[in-house]
Amino acid sequence: MRLKNSLLCVILAISTAAHALEAGPPPVLSPLQQQAQAAHLSAQFLTRFHYKPVPLDDTLSAKVINRYIKSLDPEKFFFVQADIDQFTTENTKLDDAIYREDLRIPFSIFNLYQQRIVERLTYARELLKQGFDFSQKEDFAFVRDKEPWPKSEAESRDLWRKRVKNDWLRLKLAGKKDQAIRDTLSKRYENSLARAYKYKSDDVFQIFMNAYATSIEPHTDYLGTSAAADFDISMKLSLVGIGAVLQERDEYTTIRELVAGGPAQLSGKLAVGDRIVGVAQGDKGAVVDVVGTRIDDVVKQIRGAKDTIVRLDILPADAGPDGKHKLISLVRNKISLEQQAAKKTILNIKSGDTTRKVGVITLPAFYEDFDGRRKGDKNFRSASRDVAALLAELKKEKVDSVLMDLRNNGGGSLTEAVDLTGLFVGKGPIVQQRNARGDVNVEGDDIPTPAWTGPLAVLINRGSASASEIFAAAIQDYGRGIIVGEGSFGKGTVQTMVNLDELSHNDKPKFGELKMTIAQFFRINGGTTQLRGVTPDVSLPGFSDPESFGESSYDNALPWSQVKAADYTPVGDVKGLLPQIQSRHDARVEKDKDFQRFLEDVTEVNTLRKKRVISLNETDRRTEMNQQEARLKARGKAGDGGDGKDKDAADAADLNRQDDGLQANERSLSADLAAEKAQKNAKDVLLNEAAQILGDESDLLKANTKFAVQQPAKGK
């Protein structure tokens, strides 16, 4: 998935920041010749060989400049409208400049950005010398991506007054005294201010080229030599670490992906989008603030010897303006294939007087031991091989049905997606792939007989992407089983890496690499999984925000399209059962207290997520905070079986253990804590209901044999 709003910044420690403040204005940065050459070469390649070739003309130039400005100042805190007006005069000049190997336009924009950083943060530090009146009735738009740019310097200064006032109030609500608040905020602003003095030409070029690449479509990226070698933004901590793909977003090191089978994923304590604001070593080490720290330095702090403990101060992905941090402990470990492997459990589901055994297979990724296969190892591990073995075991245990749990499975090997589908539909086409020339290739499986012909359901959510969508779509198109859950991610494209230095026969790295979209997936019914993803037959609620997560959240995602359907024969017809299944589901969840509580939590999180303005009145903030806390305490008593008090005490203990110098002691509860608490019960609620739905399918198939699987799939 793409790098969004990523700023490759370097921020030093406080002592260095203080030194930088004495150094005068920030340095003026200029492009290097090799960067201009790399931009020209990238433009030539992208306009000729991309799946969606977009000419670098005046129209694209305007889009690139707008995306570049947004990547620098996404919340509109630094530039004013006059700056934007000045930038837009260059809209029709950028394309010609790139072909002339002239990068002065993006560098001039960045140099003004550096200047604005110094001006705004210097003013913010001046505001700390005074106090604030929190009895006034005024609001602060803390989510500003859709707000207009400040019209003047005076309006910008008032915006920053409110921002600093809000920062102060958040710490005040956490119980800090005025001097401690001044010290904490001074440290934070000095760290941020140091950024303007430590940017390098490579950083500017990386940000600009990424804005160009992602202006074509979301999954196209540029990685300069510094990004690939030093920053390593897509770094997987897979040697000895926590097992996470990290990216730098604004000033935060953010979780971009959890590696299946890694300590982070197995703990259940981290989610995509969570922000790492502090790192501590061992059980008792002090938490070191890493907000604004360059990503490779954060990685060094997270990595360490196997079986050692690292503690992370986390600001959750859905954290509201007064969001509570959480302190989590992880044991560093290597990521092994065994830890990523498919696993099975059996659920006993009651339906009237009947109890049905549902075999659940959880698959975190479509993995494959490529080295083992290449070496000719007959026993190499793969997702389809492991699932086949689990199906054999479930048969011996005489389960009535099988539920494939693909929630948060971001994909993997296309071959494994095809082979896994074959285990349930037999021989036939599985997926179609169209390249940039328009050629369509059909991928299929040749297994003569399915490994499982009984009732089947597939559980997906917004985090189910790529290979997961190929599998779920094929199961749906063949009428082989029911798809349950949230609509999937919608990533129906294929990328490849292009080494520009190899292309230019350079002896040393100079030009970097392009990650470029080269093909698109299509279902066997002709529609694509792109943008729309897979729509469940029975929908279940979830915490995902379609506006910020999933293909449809991108403003320039490739559109949905279709090709000719493949030659295939459905093996079942579960569609005829869906009205009865939906009716049973609706009646059941209406009486299920756990499910209804989950629905309330989803509604609450979505309400908090939409909040973009917050009061700067202390009384109003305390009232709102207390109301949310009371609600969650009541929920704990109702849903935790009497353990709610102990859980609240544990939350408070976690909070109090965090470093006093961080914002982590804020005790207000917002969207982050609501989602965190609810998600701990959500998996069981959703999995249980999916199993109940599968039980309904089993009952109805038994009563209506014409809908059951009749034969293995056939197709050319």
Summary of the structure (lengths in Angstrom):
residues: 716
radius of gyration: 26.8
end to end distance: 33.1
largest distance: 81.2
contacts: 2495
relative contact order: 0.12
helix: 44%
strand: 17%
